[in-house]
Amino acid sequence: MNGHPIRLVVTDDLRRSRVTVFFRLLLALPHFVWLGLWSVVAVLALVVDWFATLFAGRSPESLHDFLVRFVRYSTHVNAYAYLVADPFPAFAGAPGYPVDLDVDPPEAQSRLKTFFRLLLAIPALLLARILGYLLCLLALFGWFVALLTGRMPKGMPYLGAYCLRYDAQTAGYIFLLTDRYPAISSPEST
């Protein structure tokens, strides 16, 4: 079995601007608003994609690309908000952010898995929620450390990246970017 079709690529250098760290949540507010608006459109696209994938056995490329940009943007915003990355992300979900997603093109998917996708995703969603709590704790501790030192300790962003990777793979599973279940252990992806 090859690597997961949704991989997290981390090129962050661990340096953090103390000023932007101090105001991080305030600075992230425009992204939270944009992400909320984009989420509404992404859910509508998901409904169309679900029917298309259910009948054709594959996600249409245009819907796949749109949903990849949405999941990638969500990952960029979360990486920024939780101090896993430092630069202010762009609003388009384009590749190139220090904590980025690499997603394979659409491939054939099981119609049965597609039909029951939300039900099948429940365990992954529960684990993603738990990892989200861990990410919050890491960000809180990292906020104090970054304010004092201007850097993140090496292990914290990597553990944060693990949480973000699992979250992105869960979102990718739900948004029909792949029918591969999120991987608990995937060293090639973080």
N, C-alpha and C positions, 0 to 999 in steps of 0.2 A: 504494500500500500504506500503510495506516495504521500507527500506532505499534505496538510489540509489546504483546501482551495482558498481559504481566507487566512492570510498571514499578516502578522504585525511586524513592521520594519522599524527599528529604533536606531536613530543616528544622533540622539541628543548628547550634548557634551557635559551635562550635570551643572553647568553654571546657571545661576538665577539672578535676575535683577532684584535687588532688595525692594525697590520702590514698587515694581509691578507685582511682586509677591505680596506686599502689604495690602495692595488694593485689588488683588486677583479676582475675587468674586464680583466686585463692582465693575471691573474691566470686562468681565465675561458676560455681563448682563445683556448687551446687544446680541451676543451669540445665543444666549438662552432664548431670547425672544424669537430670533430668526429660526432656531432649531424647532421651537414650538410651532411656528407657522409652517415650516417645511414638513414637519411630522404629519400635519393634517393632509397635505398633498401626498406624502409618502404612503399613508394608510390607504388613501383612495387608489393610488397606483398599485398597492399590494393586492387589493381586491380584484382589480383587472388582471394583474399578473397571476393571481391564484387560479382564476378561471382559464386563462391562456395556458398556464403550465399544466393544469388538470386535463385539458383537452389535447394539447399538442405534445405534452411530455417534456417540454423545454420552455424556459422563460424567453420571451421575445427579447432580442438584444437591446432594443431601445429602453424597455422597462428595466432590464437588468442593469444597464449602464446608469440609469437615473437612480435606482435604488442603491447601487454601489456608491455613487457620489453622496447620497444621504447618509449611509452607514459610515463612510469614510469621514464625512464632516462631523458627524456625531462623535466619532473617535477623536478627531482633532480637538473639538471643544472640550471633551472630557479630559483629554491629556493636558490641555491648558488649565482648566479649572482645578484639577487635582494635582497640579504641579509636577506632572510626569514630564512635561515639556515646558519651555520658557517662552518662545516667541508667540506673539499674538497671531492666531490662525486667520487665514483668508476665509471668506464667507461662501466659497463656491464648492468646497469639497474636492478640490483638485489635488493630485499627488504632489509630494514634495515637502510635507511637514516633517519635523524631526521624529514624530511618532505617527507612522503612516500605515495604511492598509494596502496590501497587494492582494487583489482578488482575481481569480481565474475567470475567463469568459464563461458564458452560459453553457451548460452541458445537459445531457438528458437526465431527467429526474423521474423517480418512481411516482406514478400517479397515486398509488395507495398512500405513500408517505405524504404526498402533497395534500391529499384529501384530509388526512388527520394531523396536519402539521402543527396546529396550535395545541392540540391535545398532547402530541409527542414532545412538544417543547417545554412542557411544565417542569420536569426535573431540571432542565438546563436553566430555565428562568429562575428557579429557586436557588440554584448554585450561583448564578450571576448576581442575584440579590445579595447573597452572603458575601461574595467577593466585592460587591459595591460598598458594603459596610466596611470591609477591610480597607478598601481604597480611601474611604472617608477618614479613617483613623490614620492612615499613612499620610494623607494630605495635611491633616491637622498637625501631626508631629513634624512633618516636612516643612510646614509653614514657619514654625519656630526656628528650626535648624537653618533654613534658607535665609531668614531674616538676620540671624546671627553671623552666618558664614558666607552668604552669597553663593552657596553651592548646596546640592542635595547629596546626602551620603550615597555611595555607589549602589547599595542594595535596594534602597527604597524605590527609586524609579523603575528598577527592573521588576520588583514585586508588583508595583503599580501597573507596569506594562503587561504583566501576566494577567492581572485582573481586567485590563482594557481589552486584551486579546480574547479572553474568554467571552467578554461582553459582546465584542464585535462578531465573533463567530456565532454566538447565540442570536444576535440580531440578523446576521446573514442567513442563518437557518430559518428564522421566522419570515424574513423578507424574500425567501425563495432564491437566494443567491447561490445556494448549494443544498443538496439533500444530505450532506455529510453532517453528522451530529457534532456539536462543539467538542473539541479535544481537551481533556483535563491536562494531559501531558503532551507537549508538542515543542521540544527544544528547537526545532528548525524555524519556528515562527516567532520567537521572541528574542 
